[in-house]
Amino acid sequence: MSVIELKDVSKLYGFGDATTLALDEVSLTIEEGEFVAIMGPSGCGKSTLMNLIGLLDRPTHGEYSLGGRRVSRLTASRAAKIRRDRIGFIFQSFNLIPRLTALENVALPLTYRTNMSQTKRLKMASSILDRVGMQSREYYMPNQLSGGQVQSVAIARALVNNPSLIIADEPTGNLDSNGSRLVMELLSEIHKMGNTILFVTHNPELTRYANRVLYMHDGRVIHDEKTAIGRVASTASEGMYKIAKMTEEDDLAGVSALMKAKPHKDNPPARRGRKRKTTTSKRRATPKKKPAKTKATK
């Protein structure tokens, strides 16, 4: 069953000569339970596509169906209700509220359910934090957590409403390698439970967690690749997003070049041209002749 279906979807910004085409007649179908990575250079339309799928924006042209229901022309209130019940968002910048604890941040989306008591909201939030391994830090403030831990809390917040679709816009963009592995392993565990996951990334190595990779350029999906989980997508590793690896010889060459460019203070570079200092010093070393004493006239 297809969860997401886009048909000739376009998105325009601006008017007249200042019009920008962010998406150019994108047609796309995503099945239930897929783990989809979206790659492409900056400005190719990845975030715009995520915003449209997450009902944060509307297409200018085309049709969008979510779970078999047309949602491209919904009112703001209906779109907000679907977002609350069916979609979970994970952002690159975390977007946690600094003055709230991890537990309170995770429970925040549940406040829109008026029929739920505060005690039940906090209990559900604590259960989700336990699911991502953060229950022991549920009373920590965001500034007391590492980057990977903060993003884990953000993932728990996205899961608290039990959504069927998770949208992650560069979830590892602000994390180091350890934090990135932690976040991707959490998303992998969520995917195994039956959730459909879409995530944007610039890192080809992260495509090993996905079973499908979309490549975008200039507002279009230019390549759609099925891949086995655990392997880096072939297009990402072999051509389009290949990253050269630095060797030890490259590092030594760089250090040598730096040493030549910045000589040590004890060995100042020799000056070119005539040695004026030597002649000057000799000239100064020669004592000046004193005027001869004359006899005083009587």
TADA-V557948 format. One record per residue. RES is the residue in one small letter. PHI is phi in whole degrees, -180 to 180 (* if undefined). PSI is psi as a letter, one per 20 degrees, with the letter a starting at -180 (* if undefined). OMEGA is omega in degrees with one decimal (NA if undefined). Layout:
BEGIN
((RES | PHI | PSI | OMEGA) (RES | PHI | PSI | OMEGA))
END
This chain:
BEGIN
((m | * | p | -179.7) (s | -82 | p | 177.2) (v | -86 | g | -177.2) (i | -122 | p | 177.0) (e | -140 | o | 176.6) (l | -109 | p | 179.8) (k | -130 | o | 177.8) (d | 52 | l | -177.6) (v | -84 | p | 176.1) (s | -127 | q | 177.0) (k | -136 | p | 179.9) (l | -114 | q | 173.7) (y | -122 | q | 177.6) (g | 87 | a | -176.7) (f | -138 | q | 173.5) (g | 59 | c | -178.3) (d | -70 | i | -178.7) (a | -94 | j | -178.5) (t | -70 | p | 176.9) (t | -118 | p | 179.2) (l | -94 | o | -177.9) (a | -85 | h | 175.3) (l | -128 | p | -173.3) (d | -122 | n | 175.0) (e | 51 | m | 179.7) (v | -85 | p | 173.1) (s | -118 | p | -171.1) (l | -155 | p | 174.8) (t | -128 | p | 178.5) (i | -122 | p | -177.0) (e | -84 | q | 178.8) (e | -64 | p | 177.7) (g | 86 | j | 178.4) (e | -80 | q | 175.2) (f | -117 | o | -169.0) (v | -110 | p | 173.0) (a | -101 | p | 178.5) (i | -119 | p | -177.0) (m | -123 | r | 177.9) (g | 156 | r | 179.8) (p | -69 | r | 178.2) (s | -60 | p | 179.2) (g | 85 | j | -177.6) (c | -87 | i | 177.1) (g | 110 | j | -177.9) (k | -63 | g | -178.1) (s | -67 | h | 176.3) (t | -62 | g | 177.8) (l | -63 | g | 178.8) (m | -64 | h | 179.7) (n | -65 | h | 178.7) (l | -69 | g | 179.6) (i | -65 | h | 179.6) (g | -84 | j | 178.2) (l | 61 | k | 172.2) (l | -90 | i | -179.8) (d | -151 | r | 179.6) (r | -116 | q | 175.2) (p | -73 | q | 175.5) (t | -75 | h | 177.0) (h | -137 | q | 176.0) (g | 98 | r | -176.3) (e | -123 | q | 177.9) (y | -129 | p | 178.1) (s | -119 | p | 178.8) (l | -118 | o | -177.6) (g | 63 | k | 179.1) (g | 84 | j | -178.8) (r | -115 | p | 178.6) (r | -71 | p | -175.2) (v | -126 | j | -175.5) (s | -73 | i | -178.5) (r | -125 | k | 179.4) (l | -73 | q | 172.2) (t | -70 | r | -177.1) (a | -62 | h | -177.9) (s | -69 | g | 178.8) (r | -68 | h | 177.9) (a | -63 | h | 179.2) (a | -64 | h | -180.0) (k | -67 | g | 178.6) (i | -67 | g | 176.9) (r | -59 | g | -178.3) (r | -64 | g | -171.5) (d | -92 | h | -169.9) (r | -123 | i | -171.4) (i | -126 | p | 173.7) (g | -116 | p | -176.1) (f | -112 | p | 172.7) (i | -127 | p | -174.0) (f | -107 | q | 178.3) (q | -65 | h | -175.7) (s | -93 | j | 174.3) (f | 70 | g | 178.1) (n | 60 | k | 171.8) (l | -82 | q | 178.5) (i | -83 | o | -171.4) (p | -61 | h | -174.5) (r | -86 | i | 178.7) (l | -107 | q | 176.0) (t | -71 | r | 177.2) (a | -58 | g | 179.4) (l | -62 | g | -179.0) (e | -68 | h | 177.2) (n | -64 | g | -179.1) (v | -70 | h | -178.5) (a | -77 | i | -174.0) (l | -58 | g | 179.8) (p | -62 | h | -178.9) (l | -76 | i | 179.3) (t | -67 | i | 178.3) (y | -76 | i | 174.7) (r | -96 | n | -172.5) (t | -68 | h | -177.5) (n | -88 | j | -177.7) (m | -115 | p | 179.9) (s | -75 | r | -179.5) (q | -64 | h | 179.1) (t | -61 | g | 179.6) (k | -69 | h | 178.3) (r | -62 | g | -179.0) (l | -67 | h | 178.7) (k | -67 | g | 177.0) (m | -65 | g | 179.2) (a | -64 | g | 178.5) (s | -64 | h | 179.0) (s | -66 | g | 179.0) (i | -69 | h | 176.7) (l | -62 | h | 176.3) (d | -65 | h | -180.0) (r | -65 | h | 179.1) (v | -101 | j | 175.8) (g | 77 | k | -176.3) (m | -122 | j | -177.5) (q | -65 | h | -179.5) (s | -70 | i | -179.1) (r | -120 | k | -175.0) (e | -69 | i | 178.2) (y | -101 | j | 176.0) (y | -81 | q | 171.8) (m | -83 | q | -178.6) (p | -56 | h | -178.7) (n | -75 | i | 176.3) (q | -99 | j | -177.5) (l | -115 | q | 174.5) (s | -76 | r | -178.8) (g | -60 | g | 179.1) (g | -66 | h | 178.2) (q | -69 | h | 177.9) (v | -63 | g | 179.3) (q | -68 | h | 175.1) (s | -64 | h | 175.7) (v | -64 | g | 178.6) (a | -65 | h | 176.0) (i | -66 | g | 177.2) (a | -61 | h | 177.7) (r | -64 | h | 178.5) (a | -69 | h | -176.2) (l | -93 | i | -168.9) (v | -64 | h | 178.2) (n | -91 | j | 179.9) (n | 55 | l | -178.7) (p | -78 | q | 177.0) (s | -88 | i | -178.3) (l | -124 | p | 176.8) (i | -112 | p | 177.5) (i | -115 | o | -178.3) (a | -121 | o | -179.0) (d | -95 | n | -177.4) (e | 50 | m | -175.4) (p | -67 | i | -179.1) (t | -109 | j | -174.6) (g | -63 | h | -178.4) (n | -105 | j | -174.0) (l | -116 | q | 172.5) (d | -80 | a | -174.4) (s | -64 | h | 179.8) (n | -67 | g | 177.4) (g | -63 | h | 179.0) (s | -65 | g | 178.5) (r | -64 | h | 178.6) (l | -61 | g | -177.9) (v | -65 | g | -178.0) (m | -68 | h | 175.9) (e | -66 | h | 176.3) (l | -63 | g | 178.5) (l | -64 | h | 177.6) (s | -64 | g | 177.8) (e | -65 | h | 178.2) (i | -64 | g | 179.8) (h | -63 | h | -180.0) (k | -66 | h | 179.4) (m | -86 | j | 174.4) (g | 107 | i | 179.8) (n | -76 | q | 171.6) (t | -90 | p | -174.6) (i | -127 | p | 171.6) (l | -120 | p | 177.3) (f | -139 | q | 178.7) (v | -96 | p | 178.6) (t | -152 | q | 171.1) (h | -106 | i | -173.5) (n | -96 | o | -179.6) (p | -60 | h | -178.2) (e | -63 | h | -177.4) (l | -76 | i | 178.5) (t | -69 | i | 178.2) (r | -67 | i | 178.3) (y | -86 | i | -174.4) (a | -99 | q | 172.6) (n | -109 | j | 176.9) (r | -158 | p | -177.9) (v | -129 | p | 175.8) (l | -106 | p | 178.4) (y | -114 | p | -177.6) (m | -114 | q | 176.0) (h | -158 | p | 178.0) (d | 53 | l | 174.4) (g | 80 | j | -179.6) (r | -127 | q | 171.3) (v | -87 | o | -173.5) (i | -96 | i | 179.8) (h | -156 | p | -179.8) (d | -129 | o | -172.2) (e | -122 | p | 170.7) (k | -83 | p | -177.4) (t | -142 | q | 178.5) (a | -84 | p | 177.9) (i | -63 | p | -177.6) (g | 105 | i | 178.9) (r | -119 | q | 176.3) (v | -70 | p | -179.8) (a | -57 | p | -173.5) (s | -62 | g | -179.6) (t | -65 | h | -180.0) (a | -70 | h | -174.6) (s | -85 | h | -171.7) (e | -98 | h | -174.6) (g | -150 | f | -166.5) (m | -64 | g | -176.3) (y | -128 | k | -178.5) (k | -72 | p | -179.8) (i | -115 | p | 179.6) (a | -69 | p | 179.5) (k | -96 | p | 179.7) (m | -84 | p | 177.7) (t | -101 | r | 178.6) (e | -66 | h | 177.4) (e | -64 | h | 177.1) (d | -64 | g | 178.9) (d | -63 | g | 179.9) (l | -65 | h | 177.9) (a | -64 | h | 178.5) (g | -67 | g | 178.1) (v | -65 | g | 179.0) (s | -62 | g | 178.8) (a | -65 | h | 179.3) (l | -67 | h | 179.4) (m | -67 | h | 177.6) (k | -70 | h | -178.9) (a | -74 | h | -178.6) (k | -126 | n | -179.9) (p | -66 | q | -178.2) (h | -70 | q | -177.9) (k | -63 | h | -178.4) (d | -72 | i | -179.4) (n | -124 | m | -179.0) (p | -67 | q | -178.8) (p | -67 | q | -179.6) (a | -71 | q | 179.2) (r | -85 | q | 179.3) (r | -89 | q | 177.4) (g | 100 | a | -178.7) (r | -72 | q | 179.6) (k | -86 | n | -177.9) (r | -77 | h | -177.2) (k | -63 | h | -176.5) (t | -65 | g | -179.6) (t | -66 | h | -179.9) (t | -66 | g | -178.1) (s | -67 | h | 177.8) (k | -65 | h | -179.4) (r | -63 | h | 179.8) (r | -74 | h | -179.0) (a | -72 | h | 179.4) (t | -72 | p | -178.7) (p | -67 | q | 179.4) (k | -77 | q | 178.5) (k | -74 | p | 177.7) (k | -85 | q | 179.0) (p | -65 | q | -178.3) (a | -67 | q | 179.4) (k | -76 | p | 178.3) (t | -105 | q | 178.4) (k | -68 | p | 179.6) (a | -70 | p | 178.6) (t | -72 | p | 178.7) (k | -79 | * | NA))
END
